[in-house]
Each structure stands twice: as C-alpha cells, then as structure tokens.
Amino acid sequence: MDSAQADAYLRRLGAERPAWPTLDVLRELQLRHLMAVPFENLSIHLGEAIVLEENRLLEKVVGARRGGFCYELNGVFGALLTALGFDVTLLAARVYGDEERLGIPYDHLALRVRTVDGGDWLTDVGFGAHSHYPLAMGERGEQEDPGGVFRVVGVEAGVGAEGEGGGGGAPGDLDVVRDGKRQYLVEVRPRVLGDFVAGAWWHSTSPESHFTRSLVCSRVTEDGGRVTLSGRSLTVTAPGGGKEVRELGADSEVLAVYREWFGVELSAVPRVRGAGGGD
C-alpha cells in the first residue's frame, strides 16, 4: 500500500496520519474502523467476486466505500497498519459454533499487531460484535471493553480454555473468550493473505456456512452501541444492551437504511442466494 492509498484509507476512517505506530493510535484506528466500515456479506448475495488481493480490497473498502467479512476487513486493515509502521502478523483462527464445536481451518482471520511502545495486541475489525479495542495477547486476566469482558487464554493440545473439552489447538494457541463464552481459537503461526482463499471460498459457497444462508450488515455506532440490518430486520442496540427492532417494508426503505446507516449505496436490495451463487 503506497502513501496515497494509505491517506485515502485514513480519510475513509476519518483519521489523521499518525506520527508513530503506538497503542493509542492502534486503539483509535480499530474503533474508527468498526464505526466507519461495516461488517457485511452482501457480495455473496449480489454475485460479486471476493478477491483476497490488497488492491482489490482497497477498491472495495476505500474506493466503493463498502465493507466485507473477516478476510477482507482484517486483510486490508492489516495492510494499512503495516503501511503506517506497525508490525503486523496475519493469524488463522477457528470459530466456536453450536455446542462449542470448532469451524473449518482458516475459518477466520485476525491480526497480531506490535506497537513501538511494547506489547502484542490481538486486533480484529472483522468479527461482527466483538471487542472495540485491541486485546492484550499476553494478558490472562479479564480485559474489560465496551464490547464485553474478554479473556485471552492459552490452550493445551486438543483442549480448550482452562482444560475444557471441545478444543483442538496446539500448545501456544489461544482461546478468545467473551463474557464467559469462547469465540474463537487463534493459531499463533504467521500466515499470508493467500492462505485464506479456501476459507473465503467455503464461506461464500457452502450451504453449511451461515454467510450463504443470511444477509448481514453491521457496525458500531458513534455512541458505542451497534446497528445491524439482517435481511429486512433493523436492530439498533444501545450501549447498555437495550434493543429496538424494526421490520422494513418497501425496497426503497431498505436501500435508504443501507445508505443512511452504513454508507452503502446499492441499486437493488440484496436477496439471499443459494450455495454456489444460484437463486
């Protein structure tokens, strides 16, 4: 990513170019990203190709002012952080689903970011409802965040956090726990963006992927809450947890919500498509 591209990305976030890659800067950029760039899977249902290449991701997130899911958002955000002088490593993760079963390999992409003022930070702008700020990877106690109470816990081979069954990590891997529930298992070995192509393909085409079965567009609001459009259901969650749900009617109303709440301009309302892109 060159300087002009990084500056355009920072304008997308409403951020100034930082003097140094510090923790305070990382915290600000992560929160701004969560507020400005929605977590969304619309491309799957609009028949748009998902290409895990830096320039294509920049075209989508910065040029077209769209969002994306984990591979896209953390992939391109990691490139921005690298351009700003942060030490960034891409990490593969597997998401805990029903009954805390782990998902596929390369199920999720997260970032390990090192700052000039010390520490390794788990940075994630592509998991939907999650931490608003980076999590300290070396901290084993509770980490309070506007998004919940988090813990980063080391795992033993084949078991989850604190010796609970159902895991599958290798020694040194980490469970990320939110409000007492395991979210995903992070492998600490470095990866490159191309490693995640198969995972992105699976999530874009498999009938077993929740991304092919539903529509979602979600972001953190300026007051620290969250707004989510799932199909035609608009949910506004207050910082304290209270929710207001409204069912949308006409297509024009749905398109207006995409535009006004998420900054996403669409010519037609997306509709859930079958696996493999069929109707």
Sequence and secondary structure as in RCSB ss.txt:
>XXXX:A:sequence
MDSAQADAYLRRLGAERPAWPTLDVLRELQLRHLMAVPFENLSIHLGEAIVLEENRLLEKVVGARRGGFCYELNG
VFGALLTALGFDVTLLAARVYGDEERLGIPYDHLALRVRTVDGGDWLTDVGFGAHSHYPLAMGERGEQEDPGGVF
RVVGVEAGVGAEGEGGGGGAPGDLDVVRDGKRQYLVEVRPRVLGDFVAGAWWHSTSPESHFTRSLVCSRVTEDGG
RVTLSGRSLTVTAPGGGKEVRELGADSEVLAVYREWFGVELSAVPRVRGAGGGD
>XXXX:A:secstr
  HHHHHHHHHHHT    SS  HHHHHHHHHHHHHHS EE HHHHHT      HHHHHIIIIIS   B HHHHHH
HHHHHHHHTT EEEEEEEEEB GGG B  TT EEEEEEE TTS EEEE SSSSS  SS EETT  S EEETTEEE
EEEE  TT  GGG SS    TT EEEEETTEEEEEE  S B GGGGHHHHHHHHH TTSHHHH   EEEE TTS 
EEEEETTEEEEE TTS EEEEE  SHHHHHHHHHHHH    SS      GGG  
